[in-house]
């Protein structure tokens, strides 16, 4: 019997001494937040019956569209697609609207008529019911309309007729090519070069009217399209005014990320055969339980670059099924992390599948008999990336290195977003964008 667990999100502050420039701000969320549904200007799911939420670009650099980030060009804007499931066999009625946001993800003062070409209210009429699955669900798909200007945007999905009854918020970014960005990963000095990745870059703003470069511009860097560990509000180290160039080359690690490790992977695309990392599958009367092979702590171990991962993402798919969005079943996946010691704090499995949130469903508990942390997550058939993190509940800090380690050789993708607010602008525009693939 499938038990739907409420999703409790813990948002903390990552203050490890390994990090100088990427504070991750977390919010502590309790079950009461699901009752009042206070809006978050972030990727967030407000209903535990809503699952497998993906927002991606239909066109982009990836061969699998589900792995494309929701960051698109204003001039050649590929359609953005939202897909999600609602547990149960009854369809509900949802609506969506789009909110323009400033660089810090607060709502801008712009009115919808200024950034939309149509009325800013959209019914989610494209849905269908699951087929031949043990767990019934309704699958929704919504293609977002184009917007008229660049910037940060929040997609809000709510129950029809009640904008306060939220079920999903998802972030996306639309950028201009008014400014050009050149970037590279550089090796840091000292011991940090073994586990940090520094992203140096320049911005040429020749096509813009600039009064005060240090005030008019701000830069955000994302690692693997994650906002939870983003570097924000970067200011240039040098301004070469005669060249219209901003130089973001630092010596203090202000633009450096932990390289982290290659993601762990499991695949549950097939019910009859074992996929990557799968140990066994128990077929119950109305549900399936999948047990993964034992995971080991990777910190202070040699780096293994053979892992082929999705940089934290996941792809839905069922072997031999044509309509995989409707024919893929849900199952409970069990994690086992071997550990001789019990960590000070709580251990979670997380990744794109959890919206990069740490929730109660994915929390592991220590089994002294097995000398292992054990836990589970309810997922749809497909291939998933994941990692483990430790949250110290006594001082509210999070350590992503304690279990996984960190290496400068890790393959990561970095996205550089250049924000600009010039004379007369009433909101922040995104005037430049660059994708950098580290170690690829």
C-alpha positions in Angstrom: 0.0 0.0 0.0 1.4 3.3 -1.0 1.8 5.7 1.8 2.0 9.4 0.8 4.4 11.2 3.2 4.1 14.9 3.7 7.1 16.7 2.3 8.9 18.6 5.0 11.6 20.8 3.6 14.6 22.0 5.7 16.4 25.0 4.4 19.7 25.7 6.1 22.8 27.8 5.7 25.9 26.0 4.3 28.8 27.6 6.1 31.5 25.0 5.6 35.0 26.5 5.8 35.6 25.0 2.3 33.3 27.6 0.8 34.0 31.3 0.5 31.5 32.4 -2.1 28.5 30.2 -2.4 26.3 30.5 0.7 23.1 28.5 0.2 20.1 29.9 2.0 17.6 27.4 3.2 14.2 27.8 4.7 12.8 25.6 7.5 9.3 24.4 6.4 6.8 22.5 8.5 3.5 20.9 7.7 1.7 24.2 8.5 3.2 25.7 5.4 1.2 23.2 3.4 -2.0 24.4 5.0 -1.4 28.1 4.3 0.6 27.5 1.1 2.7 30.6 1.4 4.3 31.3 -1.9 8.0 30.6 -2.5 9.7 32.3 -5.3 11.6 29.1 -5.9 11.2 25.6 -7.3 8.7 24.2 -4.9 5.9 21.6 -4.7 3.0 22.5 -2.3 1.1 19.2 -2.5 2.7 15.8 -1.6 0.3 14.2 -4.2 2.0 16.1 -7.0 5.1 14.3 -8.3 7.8 14.2 -11.0 7.7 18.0 -11.7 9.9 18.9 -14.7 10.3 22.2 -16.5 12.6 22.1 -19.5 13.3 23.6 -22.9 12.1 21.6 -25.9 15.2 22.7 -27.8 18.7 23.1 -26.5 22.1 21.5 -26.2 21.0 18.2 -24.8 19.9 15.1 -26.8 17.4 14.3 -24.2 15.0 17.4 -23.8 14.2 16.5 -20.1 17.8 17.4 -19.3 17.6 20.9 -20.8 17.6 23.7 -18.3 14.7 26.2 -18.3 16.9 29.0 -19.5 16.1 30.2 -23.0 16.9 33.0 -25.4 14.5 35.8 -26.0 15.2 36.0 -29.7 15.2 32.3 -30.5 13.1 31.2 -27.6 12.5 27.5 -27.6 9.2 26.4 -26.0 9.4 25.7 -22.3 7.3 22.6 -21.2 6.0 21.8 -17.8 5.1 18.2 -17.0 3.9 16.7 -13.7 1.8 13.9 -12.2 -1.1 14.0 -9.7 -1.6 10.8 -7.8 -5.2 9.4 -8.1 -7.6 8.5 -10.9 -9.5 11.8 -10.9 -8.3 14.8 -12.9 -8.3 18.2 -11.1 -8.5 21.6 -12.8 -5.5 23.8 -12.6 -4.5 27.2 -13.9 -1.1 28.9 -14.3 0.3 32.4 -14.5 3.7 34.0 -15.0 5.4 36.5 -12.6 8.3 38.6 -13.7 11.0 38.8 -11.0 14.1 40.8 -10.1 17.5 39.3 -10.0 17.0 38.4 -6.3 13.7 36.6 -7.1 11.5 39.2 -5.6 8.5 40.2 -7.8 9.3 43.1 -10.1 7.0 46.1 -10.4 6.2 45.3 -14.0 2.6 44.5 -15.0 1.8 41.5 -17.1 0.9 43.6 -20.1 4.5 44.7 -20.2 6.0 41.3 -20.5 3.2 39.1 -21.9 1.5 39.2 -25.3 -1.7 37.7 -24.0 -3.9 37.6 -20.9 -1.8 36.1 -18.1 -4.0 33.2 -17.1 -3.8 29.8 -18.6 -5.8 26.6 -18.1 -4.0 23.3 -18.0 -6.3 21.4 -20.3 -3.7 19.0 -21.6 -3.8 16.0 -19.4 -4.3 12.2 -19.6 -4.6 9.2 -17.3 -2.0 6.6 -16.6 -2.3 3.3 -18.4 -1.6 -0.2 -17.0 0.1 1.1 -13.9 -0.2 -0.2 -10.3 -0.3 3.4 -9.0 -2.9 5.5 -10.8 -2.1 9.1 -11.7 -3.0 11.9 -14.0 -0.3 13.4 -16.2 -0.4 17.1 -17.0 1.6 18.9 -19.7 1.7 22.7 -20.3 3.6 24.6 -22.9 4.5 28.0 -21.6 3.7 31.1 -23.8 6.5 33.3 -24.9 7.4 36.5 -23.1 8.3 39.9 -24.5 11.3 40.7 -22.3 14.3 39.1 -20.6 14.6 38.4 -16.9 13.8 36.0 -14.1 10.3 34.5 -14.2 8.3 32.4 -11.9 5.6 30.0 -13.1 2.7 29.6 -10.7 0.3 26.6 -10.9 -2.8 26.6 -8.7 -6.2 25.2 -8.4 -8.6 26.8 -10.9 -10.2 29.9 -9.5 -8.0 30.2 -6.4 -4.6 31.7 -6.9 -3.7 31.1 -3.2 -4.2 27.4 -3.5 -0.8 26.7 -5.0 0.5 23.3 -6.1 3.7 24.2 -8.0 6.1 27.1 -8.5 9.0 26.8 -10.9 11.7 29.2 -12.0 12.8 30.0 -15.5 15.1 32.6 -17.1 14.9 34.3 -20.5 18.0 36.1 -21.7 19.1 38.6 -24.4 22.3 38.5 -26.3 23.0 42.2 -25.8 26.2 41.5 -23.9 28.7 38.8 -24.7 30.4 36.5 -22.2 33.7 34.6 -22.5 34.5 32.1 -19.7 36.9 29.4 -18.6 37.6 27.2 -15.6 41.0 28.0 -14.0 43.0 26.1 -11.5 43.1 27.6 -8.0 46.2 28.0 -5.9 47.3 25.9 -3.0 45.3 22.9 -1.7 42.0 24.3 -2.9 42.9 23.3 -6.5 42.2 19.7 -5.6 38.5 20.2 -4.7 37.4 23.6 -6.1 36.5 24.8 -9.5 36.9 28.5 -10.3 35.0 30.1 -13.1 36.7 33.2 -14.6 34.9 35.3 -17.2 34.6 38.6 -18.9 31.5 40.5 -20.1 31.6 42.8 -23.1 28.7 45.3 -22.8 29.3 47.4 -25.9 25.7 47.4 -26.9 24.4 48.9 -23.7 24.2 52.4 -22.2 26.2 52.1 -19.0 26.4 54.9 -16.4 28.0 52.9 -13.4 29.2 49.4 -14.4 29.5 48.3 -10.7 26.0 49.3 -10.0 24.3 48.5 -13.3 25.5 44.9 -13.5 25.2 41.8 -11.4 26.1 38.3 -12.2 24.8 34.9 -11.0 26.5 31.6 -11.6 24.6 28.3 -11.5 26.3 24.8 -11.1 24.3 22.2 -12.9 21.2 24.5 -13.0 21.0 24.5 -9.2 19.8 27.6 -7.4 20.4 26.1 -3.9 24.2 26.6 -4.2 24.3 29.5 -6.7 26.8 32.3 -6.5 24.9 35.6 -6.7 25.6 39.3 -6.9 29.1 39.0 -8.3 30.7 42.4 -9.0 33.6 42.9 -11.5 37.1 42.9 -10.2 38.2 45.2 -13.0 36.3 47.6 -15.3 38.0 48.2 -18.6 35.9 51.1 -19.6 37.8 51.9 -22.8 37.0 48.4 -24.0 33.5 48.2 -22.5 34.6 45.0 -20.7 33.9 43.8 -17.1 36.5 41.4 -15.8 35.5 38.7 -13.2 38.8 37.1 -12.5 39.4 36.7 -8.7 42.1 35.6 -6.4 40.0 35.0 -3.3 37.7 32.2 -4.5 34.7 34.5 -4.8 33.7 32.8 -8.1 34.7 29.2 -7.1 32.5 26.2 -6.4 33.1 22.9 -4.8 33.7 20.5 -7.6 31.7 17.9 -5.7 31.7 14.4 -7.1 30.1 12.6 -10.0 26.5 11.8 -9.1 25.4 8.4 -8.1 23.0 6.8 -10.6 20.2 4.2 -10.4 17.9 3.1 -13.2 14.5 1.6 -12.8 13.3 1.8 -16.5 12.6 -1.9 -16.6 10.6 -4.0 -14.1 11.8 -7.4 -15.3 15.5 -6.7 -15.5 17.9 -5.0 -13.1 19.1 -1.5 -14.2 22.1 0.4 -12.9 22.7 0.0 -9.2 19.6 -2.1 -8.7 20.0 -5.1 -6.4 16.5 -6.6 -6.4 12.9 -5.8 -7.1 10.0 -7.0 -5.0 6.6 -7.1 -6.8 3.9 -6.6 -4.3 0.1 -6.9 -5.0 -0.3 -3.2 -5.8 3.2 -1.8 -5.7 6.8 -2.5 -6.4 9.8 -2.1 -4.1 13.3 -1.7 -5.6 16.4 -2.2 -3.5 19.6 -0.5 -4.6 23.1 -1.9 -4.1 24.9 -0.7 -1.0 26.4 2.7 -1.4 29.8 3.6 0.2 31.1 6.8 1.6 33.3 8.5 -1.1 34.9 11.2 0.9 38.7 10.8 1.2 38.6 8.1 -1.5 40.1 8.2 -5.0 38.1 10.0 -7.7 36.4 7.8 -10.2 35.7 9.6 -13.5 34.1 6.7 -15.2 30.6 7.6 -13.9 28.3 8.8 -16.6 25.7 11.0 -14.9 23.1 13.6 -15.7 24.6 16.3 -13.5 21.9 15.7 -10.9 19.0 15.4 -13.3 16.7 12.5 -14.2 14.9 11.2 -17.2 11.5 9.4 -17.2 11.3 6.3 -19.2 9.9 2.7 -19.2 11.6 0.0 -21.3 9.4 -1.1 -24.2 6.8 1.6 -23.5 6.0 4.1 -26.2 3.9 6.5 -24.1 6.4 6.5 -21.2 4.9 9.5 -19.5 1.6 7.6 -19.1 2.9 4.0 -18.9 5.7 4.4 -16.4 4.8 3.2 -13.0 5.7 4.5 -9.5 7.7 2.5 -7.1 9.5 2.8 -3.8 13.3 2.8 -4.1 15.4 1.8 -1.0 18.8 3.4 -0.3 21.5 1.8 1.8 24.5 3.9 2.7 27.2 1.8 4.5 28.8 3.8 7.3 30.9 2.6 10.3 29.9 5.7 12.2 26.7 7.7 12.7 27.1 11.3 11.6 26.3 14.3 13.8 23.0 15.3 12.1 20.6 13.9 9.6 21.4 12.2 6.3 19.3 12.8 3.2 19.3 11.6 -0.4 18.6 14.4 -2.8 18.9 15.6 -6.4 16.8 16.9 -9.2 14.2 14.3 -8.3 13.6 16.1 -5.0 13.7 19.6 -6.5 17.0 19.9 -4.8 15.1 20.0 -1.5 15.8 18.0 1.6 12.4 16.4 2.6 11.2 14.0 5.2 10.5 11.3 2.6 14.1 11.1 1.5 15.6 11.2 5.0 17.7 8.2 6.0 18.0 6.7 9.5 20.9 4.9 11.0 20.6 1.1 11.5 23.4 0.1 13.9 22.9 -3.6 13.1 23.6 -3.0 9.4 26.1 -0.2 10.1 24.3 1.7 7.4 21.9 4.5 6.8 18.6 3.3 5.2 15.7 5.1 3.6 13.6 5.3 0.6 12.0 7.5 -2.0 8.9 7.2 -4.2 9.9 7.7 -7.9 8.6 7.1 -11.4 10.3 4.7 -13.7 13.4 6.2 -15.3 17.1 7.0 -14.7 18.0 9.1 -11.7 21.0 10.9 -10.3 21.4 11.4 -6.6 23.8 12.2 -3.8 23.9 12.2 0.0 24.2 15.2 2.3 24.5 15.7 6.1 22.5 18.3 8.0 23.8 19.2 11.4 20.6 20.0 13.3 22.3 21.5 16.3 23.9 24.4 14.4 21.8 24.3 11.2 24.6 23.7 8.8 24.8 21.4 5.8 27.8 19.4 4.6 27.8 18.1 1.1 31.4 16.9 1.3 31.3 14.6 4.4 29.9 11.7 2.5 30.5 12.5 -1.2 33.9 14.3 -1.2 34.9 17.0 -3.7 37.2 17.0 -6.7 38.3 19.6 -9.2 38.2 16.9 -11.9 34.4 16.4 -11.6 32.4 17.1 -14.8 30.0 20.0 -14.1 28.1 22.5 -16.2 28.1 26.2 -15.2 25.6 28.8 -16.5 26.5 32.5 -16.2 23.6 35.0 -16.1 24.4 38.7 -16.5 21.8 41.0 -15.0 21.5 44.6 -16.0 19.3 47.5 -14.9 20.1 50.7 -16.9 18.7 54.2 -17.0 14.9 54.1 -17.1 14.7 50.3 -16.5 12.1 49.3 -13.9 13.2 45.7 -13.6 16.4 43.6 -14.0 17.0 42.3 -17.5 19.2 39.3 -18.3 21.5 40.7 -21.1 24.0 37.9 -21.3 24.3 34.1 -20.9 27.1 31.6 -21.2 27.1 27.8 -20.7 30.5 26.4 -19.6 31.2 22.7 -19.5 34.0 21.9 -17.0 36.2 18.9 -17.7 34.2 17.9 -20.7 
